[in-house]
Amino acid sequence: MTRPRVVLISMYVGHEGVPHAGGRYLLELQRLLDAETELTMLTVGNRLNHEASTKPGVPRRLLLLGHEAGLGVAGRALNRATVILDSRLRLGRDPGLPFLPFVLGLMRSREAREAIRGADVIDLQYSESIRLVRLLRRLNPDARITGTFHDVMSQSFSREPQDTSDARRYWQGVTQRSRQHEAAMVARLDDVLVFSRKDAELLGNPPHTVVRPPLSAGAEPPHRPASAPVVVVVSYLARDENNKAALWTLDHVWPRVLDGRPDARLRLVGGGASEELRARVASLPPGTGVELAGFVDDLDAEYDAAAVALVPVLQGAGVKFKTVEALCHGVPVVTTTVGAEGIDGDDLYAGMSDEPDALADALVAVLEEPAAAQERSDRVQGWAQRVYGLETFAATIRATWVR
């Protein structure tokens, strides 16, 4: 049987050890495509992706486009102008813009254009890549073009702080334009992939494929009630919404937890901590029990040692992988409504609220009675491992190649 020729376009590259959840999704997708298709992956040739291209887990055929070295004076000047224009448009009007250096690199690369013209399937990851669907249709009218919305950016933009009239006017305009772009993208795709039914409803009426992120290998052991009162927050702290969530936790949730359990410990796990967050943790008085662990190689050990996982995000959109990961590890989870969004299941959480007092009370309740909280988490773990397992994911993705 002839293997399908697939072009995967993403502005980011997954690899072993990638510090953020979206990168881990890409890693599993890349592995599946590399094993079962003739895969060419196209990405922007920035410094981060050049570094990623040397690491295990990247596709065998990876083309980095844009920011090319070795050009003449005119070529370098055009590169610089494209970077400046991209930055101005992204900051001033259109945060979901396709990366203009990538578009320029695509126009320069005969190899990349030939791969697109010869593809049976063009798989677009994230809205920035999906925005290129009209151009890709021109290059290959016959390809099946699929787009995976990792979140619905218009919803994310609508949740940005709008405390001033200028901020309100800016984010409302960005949200409206983003909705228009999303409607146009959905109309041009052959298959729209989302991570939840909620996102499918936000994007509109055409048929959508709900793909469950492959967050469980099925090998996570049952979680034992922890011997120490450890609360773990796992997130890629370089993301603005995760940074804000960590700061909000320190200011509004954690003092209330300490009122009920002075011996409680809070571990902030994940790379990319801001200077503001580092300074805030460093300024805390002794005895507050807060540890900024940063990036760790072994998340399993963090979940194993935790009594409860907290997902305190108040902004952003899409399924929060960190919530599902904790459920797959059998850890009791306390979360906000944003942290639980898009995860369809019954009685999954030890607590869910957007109010600091209620979150703190739920955390203390788990710390006081860890065995009782664990009964629910044991049941939920089997459900999460099945729904968010590799086999379910692979079967869903394969089906999108041939419809």
MARTI-58816 format. One record per residue (C-alpha): residue number from 0; residue in three letters; x, y, z. Coordinates in steps of 0.001 Angstrom, whole numbers, plus 500000, padded with zeros to 6 digits. Layout:
   num   residu       px       py       pz
   NUM      Ala        X        Y        Z
...
***
This chain:
   num   residu       px       py       pz
     0      Met   500000   500000   500000
     1      Thr   501346   503439   499022
     2      Arg   502027   505650   502003
     3      Pro   500381   509093   501839
     4      Arg   502658   512053   501181
     5      Val   502100   514498   504026
     6      Val   503372   518036   504531
     7      Leu   503152   519130   508160
     8      Ile   503329   522901   508710
     9      Ser   503848   524250   512218
    10      Met   505659   527313   513499
    11      Tyr   506999   525171   516348
    12      Val   508787   521803   516422
    13      Gly   508261   518998   518905
    14      His   511268   517137   520290
    15      Glu   512214   515012   523255
    16      Gly   512394   517181   526359
    17      Val   510302   520012   524881
    18      Pro   509166   522131   527858
    19      His   505579   522909   526830
    20      Ala   502490   520767   526293
    21      Gly   501859   521871   522698
    22      Gly   505357   520723   521796
    23      Arg   504686   517321   523352
    24      Tyr   501557   517000   521209
    25      Leu   503612   517835   518113
    26      Leu   506229   515266   519116
    27      Glu   503655   512459   519152
    28      Leu   502107   513687   515891
    29      Gln   505536   513861   514239
    30      Arg   506346   510316   515392
    31      Leu   503081   508973   513987
    32      Leu   503500   510749   510645
    33      Asp   507170   509814   510329
    34      Ala   506317   506149   510925
    35      Glu   503291   505851   508638
    36      Thr   503588   508502   505898
    37      Glu   506126   510156   503622
    38      Leu   506520   513219   505816
    39      Thr   508002   516627   505111
    40      Met   507743   519152   507946
    41      Leu   508004   522894   507290
    42      Thr   508677   525384   510055
    43      Val   510071   528873   510536
    44      Gly   513859   529008   510632
    45      Asn   514296   531011   513818
    46      Arg   516916   530358   516462
    47      Leu   514601   528266   518647
    48      Asn   513707   525889   515815
    49      His   517314   525616   514623
    50      Glu   518184   524453   518139
    51      Ala   515216   522059   518179
    52      Ser   516208   520577   514802
    53      Thr   519285   518938   516379
    54      Lys   517314   517111   519090
    55      Pro   515787   513624   519115
    56      Gly   512221   513286   517926
    57      Val   512236   515754   515020
    58      Pro   511090   514460   511600
    59      Arg   513644   512958   509268
    60      Arg   512851   515603   506651
    61      Leu   512577   519025   508286
    62      Leu   512857   522265   506280
    63      Leu   513476   525531   508134
    64      Leu   512195   528508   506153
    65      Gly   512957   532176   506684
    66      His   515827   533964   508403
    67      Glu   518134   532381   505807
    68      Ala   521873   532933   506189
    69      Gly   524304   533445   503341
    70      Leu   522190   535947   501394
    71      Gly   523481   539079   499748
    72      Val   522883   542615   500989
    73      Ala   519439   542847   499385
    74      Gly   518379   539453   500764
    75      Arg   519462   540316   504297
    76      Ala   517691   543670   504068
    77      Leu   514471   541946   502976
    78      Asn   514804   539472   505847
    79      Arg   515141   542303   508341
    80      Ala   512235   544259   506846
    81      Thr   510021   541180   507050
    82      Val   510896   540609   510715
    83      Ile   510162   544254   511564
    84      Leu   506854   544237   509667
    85      Asp   505823   540990   511350
    86      Ser   506544   542421   514798
    87      Arg   504650   545653   514134
    88      Leu   501560   543952   512717
    89      Arg   501538   541277   515430
    90      Leu   501815   543784   518280
    91      Gly   499708   546522   516772
    92      Arg   496782   544760   515144
    93      Asp   496939   541013   514509
    94      Pro   498519   538713   517141
    95      Gly   497396   535643   515145
    96      Leu   499226   536668   511969
    97      Pro   501102   533966   510008
    98      Phe   504831   534377   510546
    99      Leu   505927   536581   507663
   100      Pro   509565   535339   507671
   101      Phe   508172   531827   507118
   102      Val   506048   533012   504180
   103      Leu   509078   534710   502637
   104      Gly   511146   531555   503141
   105      Leu   508422   529452   501515
   106      Met   508426   531692   498459
   107      Arg   512220   531335   498212
   108      Ser   512371   527544   498696
   109      Arg   511734   525456   495581
   110      Glu   512102   522297   497684
   111      Ala   509324   523369   500050
   112      Arg   506961   524381   497247
   113      Glu   507557   521086   495422
   114      Ala   506760   519176   498618
   115      Ile   503482   521088   498920
   116      Arg   502559   520538   495267
   117      Gly   503218   516799   495599
   118      Ala   501381   516312   498902
   119      Asp   498297   514156   499354
   120      Val   497651   515749   502759
   121      Ile   498711   519139   504125
   122      Asp   498433   519193   507922
   123      Leu   498392   522661   509506
   124      Gln   499052   523091   513225
   125      Tyr   497982   526204   515171
   126      Ser   496032   529159   513814
   127      Glu   499166   530924   512529
   128      Ser   499726   528064   510093
   129      Ile   496053   527597   509236
   130      Arg   495896   531216   508103
   131      Leu   498007   530076   505107
   132      Val   495257   527796   503764
   133      Arg   494327   530078   500840
   134      Leu   497945   530231   499621
   135      Leu   498332   526476   499989
   136      Arg   495149   525853   497997
   137      Arg   496691   527780   495128
   138      Leu   499886   525749   495298
   139      Asn   498020   522425   495484
   140      Pro   494280   522491   494695
   141      Asp   493996   518691   494995
   142      Ala   495542   518098   498424
   143      Arg   493446   517306   501460
   144      Ile   494113   520191   503851
   145      Thr   493467   519703   507555
   146      Gly   493906   522255   510321
   147      Thr   494292   521662   514048
   148      Phe   493173   524528   516273
   149      His   495133   524027   519490
   150      Asp   492827   526625   520965
   151      Val   490332   529168   519663
   152      Met   492350   532357   519591
   153      Ser   489322   534652   519496
   154      Gln   488239   533251   522859
   155      Ser   491748   533668   524246
   156      Phe   491908   537279   523045
   157      Ser   488478   538032   524538
   158      Arg   489808   536997   527959
   159      Glu   492748   539389   527977
   160      Pro   492575   542045   530724
   161      Gln   490474   544996   529606
   162      Asp   490828   547310   532566
   163      Thr   491148   550518   530526
   164      Ser   489175   551910   527600
   165      Asp   492237   551595   525323
   166      Ala   492785   547956   526298
   167      Arg   489085   547211   525890
   168      Arg   488983   548810   522438
   169      Tyr   492167   547000   521331
   170      Trp   491195   543510   522505
   171      Gln   487621   543792   521281
   172      Gly   488942   544733   517832
   173      Val   491473   541902   517855
   174      Thr   488775   539440   518956
   175      Gln   486391   540506   516196
   176      Arg   489050   540242   513482
   177      Ser   490154   536874   514852
   178      Arg   486596   535531   514603
   179      Gln   486429   536656   510990
   180      His   489718   534912   510212
   181      Glu   488555   531737   511980
   182      Ala   485335   531621   509955
   183      Ala   487314   532008   506720
   184      Met   489810   529307   507734
   185      Val   487122   526811   508714
   186      Ala   485318   527338   505400
   187      Arg   488458   526496   503366
   188      Leu   489640   523402   505280
   189      Asp   488733   519829   504392
   190      Asp   488841   518802   508042
   191      Val   488874   520927   511187
   192      Leu   490529   519287   514186
   193      Val   489906   520539   517719
   194      Phe   490692   519215   521173
   195      Ser   487141   519493   522560
   196      Arg   483483   519765   521567
   197      Lys   483477   523195   523168
   198      Asp   486025   524448   520629
   199      Ala   484039   522875   517785
   200      Glu   480984   524850   518881
   201      Leu   483002   528072   519084
   202      Leu   484320   527639   515539
   203      Gly   480906   527108   513967
   204      Asn   478693   524631   512195
   205      Pro   480818   522608   509698
   206      Pro   481737   519049   510785
   207      His   484763   518890   513076
   208      Thr   486983   516080   514273
   209      Val   487633   516063   518009
   210      Val   491131   514697   518556
   211      Arg   492072   513883   522128
   212      Pro   495685   514916   522827
   213      Pro   497877   511830   523470
   214      Leu   498757   512644   527059
   215      Ser   498839   509120   528462
   216      Ala   501099   506236   527523
   217      Gly   498839   504014   529601
   218      Ala   501732   503184   531907
   219      Glu   501082   505700   534687
   220      Pro   500789   503680   537912
   221      Pro   498001   504231   540447
   222      His   498683   507255   542609
   223      Arg   499120   506674   546315
   224      Pro   497952   509313   548800
   225      Ala   500990   511501   549413
   226      Ser   502845   511351   552695
   227      Ala   503526   515114   552643
   228      Pro   501099   518046   552035
   229      Val   502529   518994   548618
   230      Val   500538   521056   546105
   231      Val   502017   521004   542599
   232      Val   501388   523509   539798
   233      Val   502759   522241   536477
   234      Ser   502856   524714   533572
   235      Tyr   505108   526298   530977
   236      Leu   505699   529475   532949
   237      Ala   506951   531432   529937
   238      Arg   503344   531662   528706
   239      Asp   501740   534884   529897
   240      Glu   498565   533261   531227
   241      Asn   500594   530724   533237
   242      Asn   502847   533432   534656
   243      Lys   499806   535457   535716
   244      Ala   498199   532361   537215
   245      Ala   501288   531627   539320
   246      Leu   501455   535210   540599
   247      Trp   497716   535188   541361
   248      Thr   498140   531941   543284
   249      Leu   500926   533402   545409
   250      Asp   498960   536577   546141
   251      His   495418   535292   546629
   252      Val   495242   531518   547059
   253      Trp   498333   530341   548882
   254      Pro   498027   532605   551986
   255      Arg   494563   531123   552560
   256      Val   495918   527582   552201
   257      Leu   498576   528322   554817
   258      Asp   495863   529543   557191
   259      Gly   494413   526038   557136
   260      Arg   497614   524011   556695
   261      Pro   500727   525934   557782
   262      Asp   502870   522934   556835
   263      Ala   501688   522876   553190
   264      Arg   504237   523152   550371
   265      Leu   503680   524620   546923
   266      Arg   505898   523522   544017
   267      Leu   505812   525602   540816
   268      Val   507104   523225   538151
   269      Gly   507923   524323   534602
   270      Gly   510477   526256   532609
   271      Gly   510486   529880   531541
   272      Ala   509735   531613   534854
   273      Ser   509679   535401   534502
   274      Glu   511952   537682   536487
   275      Glu   508843   539009   538226
   276      Leu   507856   535533   539391
   277      Arg   511391   534697   540489
   278      Ala   511582   537929   542480
   279      Arg   508182   537320   544058
   280      Val   509128   533840   545233
   281      Ala   512516   535062   546499
   282      Ser   510825   537814   548532
   283      Leu   508473   535470   550386
   284      Pro   509208   535153   554101
   285      Pro   510557   531880   555516
   286      Gly   507932   529270   556242
   287      Thr   505650   529962   553285
   288      Gly   506593   526643   551700
   289      Val   506870   527897   548110
   290      Glu   509458   526300   545800
   291      Leu   510135   527440   542228
   292      Ala   511337   524137   540819
   293      Gly   511645   525260   537182
   294      Phe   511974   522704   534389
   295      Val   512301   519102   535576
   296      Asp   513267   516020   533586
   297      Asp   510883   513714   535443
   298      Leu   507302   514951   535741
   299      Asp   506218   511497   536893
   300      Ala   508169   512001   540101
   301      Glu   506489   515377   540691
   302      Tyr   503017   513908   540330
   303      Asp   503963   510897   542442
   304      Ala   505052   513122   545336
   305      Ala   502076   515510   545120
   306      Ala   499005   515300   547309
   307      Val   497043   517480   544885
   308      Ala   497563   519275   541566
   309      Leu   496377   522869   541209
   310      Val   495530   524377   537798
   311      Pro   494904   528070   538584
   312      Val   494637   529602   535067
   313      Leu   492088   532379   534545
   314      Gln   492957   533240   530930
   315      Gly   493687   531429   527689
   316      Ala   491545   528994   525727
   317      Gly   491467   525372   524646
   318      Val   491956   522187   526629
   319      Lys   494567   522623   529344
   320      Phe   496941   519702   528890
   321      Lys   498262   520134   532419
   322      Thr   494798   519293   533794
   323      Val   494521   516110   531727
   324      Glu   498088   515059   532594
   325      Ala   497332   515251   536297
   326      Leu   494138   513214   535814
   327      Cys   496094   510595   533842
   328      His   498554   510340   536742
   329      Gly   495723   509776   539204
   330      Val   496439   512940   541204
   331      Pro   493483   514772   542788
   332      Val   492948   518004   540834
   333      Val   491699   521400   541972
   334      Thr   491142   523817   539103
   335      Thr   489480   526948   537826
   336      Thr   486690   526792   535257
   337      Val   489191   527748   532532
   338      Gly   491453   524909   533647
   339      Ala   488572   522427   533350
   340      Glu   487275   523783   530047
   341      Gly   486746   521291   527235
   342      Ile   487377   518181   529357
   343      Asp   484140   516197   529221
   344      Gly   483699   513826   532106
   345      Asp   481675   513338   535293
   346      Asp   482879   514269   538761
   347      Leu   486530   514693   537751
   348      Tyr   487797   517248   540255
   349      Ala   488399   517610   543958
   350      Gly   487400   521243   543568
   351      Met   486574   523755   540841
   352      Ser   486132   527482   541337
   353      Asp   487431   530855   540206
   354      Glu   487287   532251   543741
   355      Pro   490538   532158   545767
   356      Asp   488796   531195   549010
   357      Ala   487002   528250   547403
   358      Leu   490169   527010   545700
   359      Ala   492089   527243   548965
   360      Asp   489331   525403   550844
   361      Ala   489363   522606   548250
   362      Leu   493148   522270   548481
   363      Val   493041   522125   552275
   364      Ala   490268   519528   552148
   365      Val   492437   517245   550022
   366      Leu   495451   517794   552290
   367      Glu   493315   516951   555329
   368      Glu   491712   513825   553816
   369      Pro   494003   512614   551000
   370      Ala   492634   509048   550995
   371      Ala   489062   510252   550416
   372      Ala   490140   512441   547498
   373      Gln   492148   509570   546046
   374      Glu   489052   507365   545663
   375      Arg   487662   509713   543001
   376      Ser   491039   510118   541297
   377      Asp   491533   506347   541013
   378      Arg   488289   506061   539071
   379      Val   489037   509102   536904
   380      Gln   492548   507888   536075
   381      Gly   491320   504884   534070
   382      Trp   488905   507079   532109
   383      Ala   491600   509678   531347
   384      Gln   494169   507106   530256
   385      Arg   491687   505560   527847
   386      Val   490282   508779   526358
   387      Tyr   493646   510549   526108
   388      Gly   495744   507509   525147
   389      Leu   498076   507050   522176
   390      Glu   495909   504440   520444
   391      Thr   492823   506659   520457
   392      Phe   494881   509578   519145
   393      Ala   496516   507585   516344
   394      Ala   493204   506158   515112
   395      Thr   491657   509635   514972
   396      Ile   494571   511140   513034
   397      Arg   494708   508276   510511
   398      Ala   491036   508772   509717
   399      Thr   491648   512395   508688
   400      Trp   494013   511338   505874
   401      Val   491460   509465   503794
   402      Arg   488000   510991   504112
***
